[in-house]
Amino acid sequence: MKKVITLMLSLMLCVAFMTGCGSSDVYKVITEPTFPPFDTTDENGELTGFDMELMQAIAEDQGFEVEFESMGFDALIPAIQAGNADIIAAGMNAMDPDRQKKVDFSDYYYDSGLVVLVKEGNNTIKSIDDLTSDMKVASQIQTTGGDKANELAKDGKIKEAVILDQFDTCVLQVINGDVDAVIIDLPVAKSYISKQPGKVKIVGDTLNAESYGFAVAKGNKELLDKINAGLKNMKDNGTYDELYDKWFN
């Protein structure tokens, strides 16, 4: 009888331990960290930004854990499709029809748009209409800004679309005079202006409206429902506004 009782207690402790340890799912969240203030790195090289903190808050609210990892922007959707990651949190335009065919997006969490960024002191380019067939325009690969630059080149409105891996490099090229302009998301342009005071500026109006969403694998409704529920709670309880004030004001 003592052996039976001891065995039963051992089994109960084992089950309790396994239940406690396995009660929280862990999801891999991928990003491309040259898109401040959404996705960037701190002074210690750790991933941070509005997307990271919002996703962390959603995870805590919904009872799951997240692990963040960086990779090239053009590798994000393929990683989700291959099952190598669970969530994209990368300031990704969720209104893009091509992307919607490849991944499922959460409810929108930020409304944005594209702008033209030029070197401070450039008085020739005052809007996108001032770009000419002898100019080079940079943007990041697999972004709506990159699509716009390619469209301008295809239509003969600029000489070349310079498509690079990171927006850091795009902005550096316009500062150095290697390209004439950068097409970039409005809040990201503002972030680079604050980091590079007196070196770059926005010209003209916002080019088009777009909204950001978190992305998961097609058909992963369970995870998508968790993200949407957590996002709604963050907006309802004031956490979203607190994070917005921290990263955008």
C-alpha positions, 0 to 999 in steps of 0.5 A: 500500500505504501508503494502504491501511495508513493507511486501515486504521489510521484505521478501527481507531482510529475503531472503538476510539474509538467502542467505548470511548465507547459501552461504557457505557449512560447511563440517566435516573433521575427522582425527586421530592426532597422525600422524605428520606432517600430523595430530597432535595437537599444544601446546593448544591441537588444531588440526593442521598439513599439512593435516589440513592447506591444507584442510583449504586452499582448503576450502577457495579457493572453498568457503566452510567451514570446521570443524575438529574433531578427532577420532580413525583411524579405525573409520574414514571410518565407520564415512564417510559411516554412514554419520557422517562426510564428509571428511577424512584428515588423511594421508590415503593411497589412493592406498589401493584397500579395502579402494577404495571400501568403499570411494572415494579418491581425487587426490593424494597430497603426495607420501610416503612409509613404513619404519622400525623404531627401538630404537637408539643403536639397531645395530641388526636390519639394515633392514626389513630382520633382523626381526626374529621369536622371535621379536615383531613389532608394528604399528597402527590399520587399516594402511598399516603399520599394514597390513605389520606387520600382514603379517610378523607375519602370515608368521612366520617372526616375533613373534607377530604383536602388533597393537595399536590405535596410533603411539604415543604408538607404538613409546613409546613401541619401546623406552621402549623396549616393541617391537623391531621395528615399521613399520611406514610411512616415513615422520611420522617416520622422525617427531618422530625422530625430536621430540625424538632426539637420541631415535629412528632411521630409518633402511633399505630402504623404503618398498613400495610406497603409495600415500595419498588422501582425502576421501569422501563418495562413489558417492559424486562427487560434494564434490570430484570435489571441493577438486580436483579443490582446490588441483590443485589451491593450487599446481598451485598458490604455496600454496602447496609448502609453506605448504610443506616447513612449515611442512616438512623442 
